[in-house]
Amino acid sequence: MNTTVSPNAKIWIFFPDRIITKEENRLLMEEIHQFLKQWSSHGKPVESILANPDNFFYVIAVDTTKNHIGGCAQDELNRFFKTLGSKYDIDFFNRFMIPVKNEQGNVELVNLKQIPAILPDNLLWANTLINQWKDLEKLYLPLQQHPLKNLILQNV
């Protein structure tokens, strides 16, 4: 795996549909590292970086100017996370669960189908729609700045 990343690197963000333990995170990180060591696209190794913001998100970054990521390689990445999820009873593709950061800085999950009528103003909502490394600093946004604000609010 690479140790530096271009600000324009493409990222994929995966997160569990439940809060995980430190031990589960450690095991997941080990397995993801092992996968990334052998991940390839069109027969060539993919140079990638794995980030783990808040010990909750799994962010895979690839500089696409140096690595061509074909559809098969992207499918392989998704299949890997589906298999990993099955092993740990985690759904990495449940988009009804939205991570938020509370005022104590802890990650919680809000079910889009069961959003409370009164939302605390101080929640920061995870923006997992970002797709470049340089935007990772905008992983959390206040609801009023979130690209899914209307979708979230229509479920209140």
Secondary structure, DSSP 8 states (H G I E B T S, - for coil): --S---TT-EEEEE--SS---HHHHHHHHHHHHHHHHH-EETTEE--EEEE-GGGT-EEEEE-TTT----HHHHHHHHHHHHHHHHHHT--TT-TTEEEEE-TTS-EEEEEGGG--SS--TT-EEE-TT--BGGGGGGSEEEGGG-TTHHHHHHT-
